[in-house]
Amino acid sequence: MNRLLLLMLLTLPVLAGDLMLKTGFAAIHMEMLFNNSTDPISTQLQADLSLDRDVTTLKGEAYLVLKTLSSDDEKRDEEMYETLETEKYPLATYTLDHVTMVGDSDYTLHGELTLHGVKKEVIFTGNIEEKPDTITIDARSLILMSDFNIEPPCMLFTFICARNELDLSFKAVFVK
């Protein structure tokens, strides 16, 4: 009896439809001064998602160590880490609550983003492609730095600052 109970407990994650992240990346697009922009990216996206019946039942969490974001300018990356206070707030976490279908393969992902110590509801839009062995999510959202108590960086001794908006995007391939 004890062995049967143990076996049942060990197989619960399999029955729940846990997904394994195969590959993934996260990116930020930020408009800087004088029509310049920066596009740091990280291939170190981590996720713990599960699937019940179909992609609208996806739930779980994705997170990123912010210092894994990098662009083509190391000095600018260091300034970004300082702006995001990565020593104090090393992670960005997205907790996926539910998914809504809005077209053939278009979906909205509803959840909470925790960034810079602030939790806020954030909706990502994009597409989800389900194949027999994989699920691919490609989504994006726009957030305001001020909503997360982040002050947009400014040029030294001036009032010329980066825009308040950050374009977030991610793509992840999961194995069923």
C-alpha positions as CSV (number, residue, x, y, z in Angstrom):
1,M,0.0,0.0,0.0
2,N,2.8,2.4,0.9
3,R,4.6,1.7,-2.4
4,L,1.5,2.3,-4.4
5,L,1.0,5.7,-2.6
6,L,4.6,6.6,-3.2
7,L,4.3,5.7,-6.8
8,M,1.2,7.8,-7.2
9,L,2.9,10.8,-5.6
10,L,6.0,10.5,-7.8
11,T,3.9,10.5,-10.9
12,L,1.7,13.5,-10.1
13,P,4.0,15.9,-11.9
14,V,3.9,13.8,-15.0
15,L,0.1,13.7,-14.8
16,A,-0.1,17.4,-14.3
17,G,1.6,18.0,-17.7
18,D,4.8,19.7,-16.6
19,L,6.7,21.2,-19.5
20,M,10.5,21.3,-19.8
21,L,12.1,24.4,-21.2
22,K,14.2,23.4,-24.2
23,T,15.3,26.9,-25.3
24,G,14.3,30.4,-24.5
25,F,15.3,34.0,-24.6
26,A,14.1,37.3,-23.2
27,A,14.7,40.8,-24.6
28,I,14.1,44.4,-23.7
29,H,13.9,47.3,-26.2
30,M,14.5,50.7,-24.7
31,E,14.5,54.0,-26.7
32,M,17.4,56.1,-25.6
33,L,18.4,59.7,-26.4
34,F,18.4,61.1,-29.9
35,N,16.7,58.1,-31.5
36,N,19.2,55.7,-30.2
37,S,18.0,52.4,-28.7
38,T,19.4,49.5,-26.8
39,D,18.3,45.9,-27.1
40,P,19.7,43.7,-24.4
41,I,18.9,40.1,-24.7
42,S,19.4,37.0,-22.5
43,T,19.3,33.3,-23.5
44,Q,19.1,32.4,-19.8
45,L,15.3,32.4,-19.5
46,Q,14.1,29.9,-16.9
47,A,10.5,28.6,-16.6
48,D,8.4,26.1,-14.7
49,L,5.1,25.7,-16.6
50,S,2.4,23.1,-16.6
51,L,-0.3,22.2,-19.1
52,D,-3.6,20.6,-18.2
53,R,-5.6,20.1,-21.4
54,D,-4.7,22.7,-24.0
55,V,-2.6,25.9,-24.2
56,T,-5.3,27.9,-22.5
57,T,-4.6,26.0,-19.3
58,L,-0.9,26.9,-19.2
59,K,0.1,28.1,-15.8
60,G,3.4,28.6,-14.0
61,E,6.3,30.9,-13.6
62,A,9.2,32.2,-15.8
63,Y,12.1,34.1,-14.4
64,L,15.3,35.8,-15.5
65,V,18.5,36.8,-13.7
66,L,18.7,40.4,-14.9
67,K,22.5,40.4,-15.1
68,T,22.3,37.9,-17.9
69,L,20.9,40.6,-20.1
70,S,23.5,42.0,-22.4
71,S,23.7,44.3,-25.4
72,D,26.5,45.4,-27.8
73,D,27.8,47.9,-25.3
74,E,29.2,46.7,-22.0
75,K,29.3,50.2,-20.4
76,R,25.6,50.7,-21.2
77,D,24.9,47.2,-19.7
78,E,26.5,48.3,-16.5
79,E,24.4,51.4,-16.4
80,M,21.3,49.3,-17.1
81,Y,22.2,47.0,-14.1
82,E,22.6,50.1,-12.0
83,T,19.2,51.5,-13.1
84,L,17.5,48.2,-12.4
85,E,19.4,47.9,-9.1
86,T,20.3,44.3,-9.9
87,E,22.3,43.8,-6.7
88,K,19.2,44.5,-4.7
89,Y,16.6,43.0,-7.2
90,P,18.4,40.3,-9.2
91,L,15.4,38.6,-10.7
92,A,12.5,39.5,-12.9
93,T,9.6,36.9,-12.4
94,Y,6.4,36.5,-14.4
95,T,3.7,34.3,-12.9
96,L,1.3,33.1,-15.6
97,D,-2.2,33.0,-14.3
98,H,-4.2,32.2,-17.4
99,V,-4.1,32.3,-21.2
100,T,-6.9,33.5,-23.5
101,M,-7.2,32.7,-27.2
102,V,-7.8,35.7,-29.4
103,G,-7.3,34.2,-32.9
104,D,-6.1,31.0,-34.6
105,S,-2.7,31.0,-32.8
106,D,-2.9,34.4,-31.2
107,Y,-3.2,34.5,-27.4
108,T,-3.0,36.9,-24.4
109,L,-1.0,35.7,-21.4
110,H,-2.4,37.2,-18.1
111,G,-0.1,37.3,-15.1
112,E,1.9,39.2,-12.6
113,L,5.4,40.6,-13.3
114,T,7.7,41.1,-10.3
115,L,10.4,43.6,-11.2
116,H,12.4,45.9,-9.0
117,G,10.5,44.7,-6.0
118,V,7.1,45.6,-7.4
119,K,4.4,43.2,-8.5
120,K,2.0,44.3,-11.2
121,E,-0.4,42.7,-13.6
122,V,1.1,42.5,-17.0
123,I,-0.5,41.1,-20.2
124,F,1.7,39.7,-23.0
125,T,0.3,39.2,-26.5
126,G,1.7,36.8,-29.1
127,N,1.3,33.4,-30.5
128,I,1.5,29.9,-29.2
129,E,2.2,27.0,-31.5
130,E,1.4,23.6,-30.2
131,K,2.9,20.5,-31.9
132,P,2.7,16.9,-30.7
133,D,6.0,17.1,-28.7
134,T,6.5,20.9,-28.2
135,I,4.9,24.2,-27.4
136,T,6.4,27.4,-28.6
137,I,5.4,30.7,-27.0
138,D,6.5,34.0,-28.7
139,A,5.0,37.0,-26.9
140,R,5.6,40.7,-26.1
141,S,4.3,43.5,-23.8
142,L,5.0,47.1,-23.1
143,I,5.5,48.3,-19.5
144,L,6.3,51.6,-17.9
145,M,9.5,51.8,-15.8
146,S,7.7,54.2,-13.4
147,D,5.1,51.5,-12.7
148,F,7.9,49.4,-11.2
149,N,9.6,52.3,-9.3
150,I,12.4,52.5,-11.9
151,E,13.7,55.9,-12.8
152,P,14.5,56.2,-16.5
153,P,18.2,56.9,-17.0
154,C,19.2,60.4,-17.9
155,M,22.3,62.0,-19.4
156,L,24.7,63.3,-16.9
157,F,23.9,66.9,-15.8
158,T,20.9,67.2,-18.1
159,F,17.2,66.6,-18.1
160,I,17.3,64.5,-21.3
161,C,16.1,61.1,-20.3
162,A,15.3,57.7,-21.9
163,R,11.6,57.1,-22.5
164,N,9.6,55.5,-19.7
165,E,8.4,52.6,-21.8
166,L,10.2,49.2,-22.1
167,D,9.2,46.7,-24.8
168,L,9.5,43.2,-23.4
169,S,9.6,40.1,-25.5
170,F,10.4,36.5,-25.0
171,K,10.3,33.3,-27.0
172,A,10.4,29.8,-25.4
173,V,10.2,26.3,-26.7
174,F,8.9,23.7,-24.2
175,V,9.0,19.9,-24.5
176,K,5.9,18.1,-23.4
